[in-house]
Amino acid sequence: MKGNHLGEFEELVLLTVCILHGEAYGFSVKKEITQQTGRRPTLGAVHATLYRLQDKGLLDSTLGGANSQRGGRRKRLFTITSAGLAMLEEARTIREQMWALVPRLDIERSLG
């Protein structure tokens, strides 16, 4: 597997693929990220990230069925791999450990 850490947007894309559970393709990932975060990534950025994560071995993809709404074109559907899930879990653990070390700043400010 290439790469040994996730960028922030890569983590969002991986989480979104998990949320969409079998229905993750470029536009659905873009739409879900916007819905969940208020961010508006470009479709190009989403596609580039999906393929980069696939190259890293964190996602797999298959071609879905063709339909008339897409002019007979098939969707590339992405799913998370066990390596991708492990990478997400590692990122989550690191974030939780670091948040646990942050002092209670709101209490310190009110006392000071």
PLY file of the C-alpha trace (Angstrom):
ply
format ascii 1.0
element vertex 112
property float x
property float y
property float z
element edge 111
property int vertex1
property int vertex2
end_header
0.00 0.00 0.00
1.31 3.43 -0.94
1.23 6.24 1.60
1.00 5.83 5.33
-1.28 8.64 6.43
-4.52 10.31 5.40
-5.02 13.90 4.46
-8.08 15.62 5.90
-10.03 15.50 2.63
-9.02 11.88 2.05
-10.43 11.03 5.47
-13.70 12.79 4.61
-13.96 10.89 1.33
-13.28 7.52 3.03
-15.87 8.25 5.71
-18.36 9.27 3.03
-17.80 6.04 1.10
-18.60 4.19 4.33
-21.75 6.27 4.89
-22.98 5.60 1.34
-22.38 1.86 1.78
-22.36 0.48 -1.75
-23.78 3.60 -3.42
-20.60 5.70 -3.44
-19.70 7.20 -6.81
-18.26 10.60 -7.64
-21.42 12.69 -7.55
-22.98 10.91 -4.55
-19.76 11.41 -2.56
-19.65 15.11 -3.51
-23.30 15.57 -2.52
-22.91 13.77 0.83
-19.78 15.74 1.76
-21.65 18.99 1.05
-24.65 17.79 3.04
-22.60 16.69 6.05
-19.98 19.46 6.18
-21.27 22.44 4.20
-18.13 22.26 2.07
-18.57 22.28 -1.70
-15.77 20.21 -3.21
-15.49 20.09 -6.98
-16.42 16.86 -8.68
-12.87 16.75 -10.08
-11.37 16.89 -6.58
-13.67 14.09 -5.43
-12.82 11.88 -8.42
-9.08 12.51 -8.02
-9.29 11.59 -4.34
-11.36 8.45 -4.97
-8.83 7.19 -7.51
-5.86 8.16 -5.30
-7.39 6.21 -2.40
-7.94 3.28 -4.73
-4.29 3.44 -5.82
-3.30 3.37 -2.13
-5.36 0.20 -1.66
-7.89 1.88 0.61
-10.83 1.63 -1.81
-12.03 -0.89 -4.37
-14.35 -0.12 -7.26
-16.69 -1.91 -9.62
-18.82 -0.74 -12.51
-22.53 -0.55 -11.75
-25.28 -1.17 -14.24
-26.01 1.23 -17.09
-29.22 3.24 -17.12
-30.96 5.64 -19.46
-30.61 8.59 -17.04
-26.84 8.47 -17.59
-27.10 7.96 -21.34
-26.22 4.29 -20.97
-23.01 5.02 -19.05
-22.17 2.94 -16.01
-21.30 4.35 -12.58
-18.01 3.41 -10.91
-19.04 2.39 -7.39
-16.46 2.56 -4.60
-16.25 0.47 -1.43
-13.79 0.63 1.42
-11.19 -2.13 1.79
-10.06 -3.66 5.08
-6.87 -1.57 4.76
-9.02 1.55 4.32
-11.08 0.72 7.37
-7.91 0.12 9.40
-6.54 3.49 8.23
-9.75 5.24 9.30
-9.65 3.54 12.69
-6.03 4.60 13.15
-6.86 8.21 12.25
-9.78 8.15 14.68
-7.65 6.75 17.50
-4.93 9.35 16.96
-7.48 12.19 16.95
-9.17 10.91 20.12
-5.82 10.53 21.89
-4.80 14.04 20.96
-8.18 15.55 21.95
-7.82 13.85 25.33
-4.58 15.79 25.86
-6.11 19.20 25.14
-6.63 21.08 28.42
-10.10 22.27 29.28
-9.51 25.70 27.81
-13.04 26.92 28.43
-12.64 26.40 32.21
-9.13 27.94 32.28
-10.37 31.05 30.44
-13.28 31.58 32.82
-10.98 31.27 35.86
-8.27 33.53 34.49
0 1
1 2
2 3
3 4
4 5
5 6
6 7
7 8
8 9
9 10
10 11
11 12
12 13
13 14
14 15
15 16
16 17
17 18
18 19
19 20
20 21
21 22
22 23
23 24
24 25
25 26
26 27
27 28
28 29
29 30
30 31
31 32
32 33
33 34
34 35
35 36
36 37
37 38
38 39
39 40
40 41
41 42
42 43
43 44
44 45
45 46
46 47
47 48
48 49
49 50
50 51
51 52
52 53
53 54
54 55
55 56
56 57
57 58
58 59
59 60
60 61
61 62
62 63
63 64
64 65
65 66
66 67
67 68
68 69
69 70
70 71
71 72
72 73
73 74
74 75
75 76
76 77
77 78
78 79
79 80
80 81
81 82
82 83
83 84
84 85
85 86
86 87
87 88
88 89
89 90
90 91
91 92
92 93
93 94
94 95
95 96
96 97
97 98
98 99
99 100
100 101
101 102
102 103
103 104
104 105
105 106
106 107
107 108
108 109
109 110
110 111
